[in-house]
């Protein structure tokens, strides 16, 4: 971000750094101070998404990652992380170590998450995309 943006606060066309970090999938306290201190416009967010600077590329690869990213990488819910006092940010290396040598709680939560996906499929909670635009059959 340029120096002319320093100190700018969110307006109707800009977002708080917390919102921008969430949209980028990164842990805000691990971002550069300049990013944390300034509002981000939608144009700047698009630029960060399409042409990520080195710091953003490194954060996405190595972490620390925010809870939603940790949960997704572990294959569990955010609630599962909280239940087991693992709600904080983790690095990619820490996530890989957990997956390699899964504690019992992680195995159980991953199994439960897989079970929930199966239940959704059985009940038809998510309609297949193939049927989405098909005309209704007439009698």
N, C-alpha and C positions, 0 to 999 in steps of 0.2 A: 504494500500500500504506500502511496506517496505521502510526503510530508504535509501536503495541503489537506489531507484527510485527518491529520492528527487532532484529536480532541473532538471530532464531530460526534454528535449524538444521534441516535436513531430518529428518523422522521417517517413520514408515510411511505417513503420510497427506500428506506434503509432498514436494516434489522440489527438487533443486538448481537454482540459477538457470540453469546450463548446459542442463539438461534442458528447463526451461520455455522458454528462448530457442529451442531447437531445435524444440520443438512449435509455437511461435509463428512460426517461420521468420525469425527475426531474428538479427543478429550481436551476441553478448553484449557485447563491449567498447563497442558503440555505444549500449547501453541506459543509462538513468539509474543512478547509483551505488547508489541504494536498491534497485533491482531486482537488481543484481549481488551485493549483500551479503546478501540474505535468501532463505530458502526460500520456495517458492510452493506453496500448497495447491492441490488439484484444483479447489476452488470458486473460488479466485482466478484460476486459469488459465482456467476457463470464463468468468468475468467479463471477463477481458482479451480473450478471443476474441469474445465477443458484444458487448461495449461497450468497444472499444479506446480508450485515452486518446490524446491528441494525439501524444505521443512515439512510440507504437506505430504509429499511422497514418502518421506521417512516415517512420519507418524502413522500413515496408513499401513506401511509395511511392518514396522517394528512395535508400534504402540508407544506409550500406554494407550489402550483402547477404552472407550466409554462402555458402560454397562450393556447397552443394546448390541454393540458389536461383540463384546465378550460372550454374551448369551448366545448370539447367533453362531459364533465360531465353536462354542462348546455344544451346541445343539440342545439348549435348555431355555427356559423362560427367565426373564428378569426376576420374577417372583422366586424361582428356584434358587437363584444366586443369593437373594436376600435371606431365604430360609436357612441357608448354610453359611451365612456370614461371609459370602464371597461377592459382595455387591460393589467392591471397589474396582478401580481400573486395573487391568492386567496387560502385560506386554505380550507380544506374539510368542516369545520364548516360554513365558509362564503358561500360556494357553496350551502350547504344544506339549509341555511337560505334564500338564494335567490330563491331556488326552492320551498321552503315552502310558501313563501310570494312573489310571482313573481311580479316584477314591470311591468308596461304596455309594456315597450320596450322588456322585456324578453319574455313575452307572444307572442307578435307580431313576434319577431325573431324566436321563436321556431315554430310558425305556418308557417312562411315563409319557414323554413328549411324542415318541413314536406311536404309542398307543392312542393318544389324542388325535394324531393325524389319521390313523386308521379309522377311528370312530367318525370323523368328518366325512371320509370317503364313503363309509357304509350308509350314513344317513343322508348323503347327498347334499351336505351343507354347502359345498362348492360345486356348482353345475359345471360340467365339462364345457370347454370353450367351443367345441364342435357344434353344440346345440344352440349356441347363443343367438344366431341370427336365422335359424331355421323357421320356416312358416309352419303354423299349426296345421295338423291334418284335419280335414273336414270329413264328416260322415256322409 
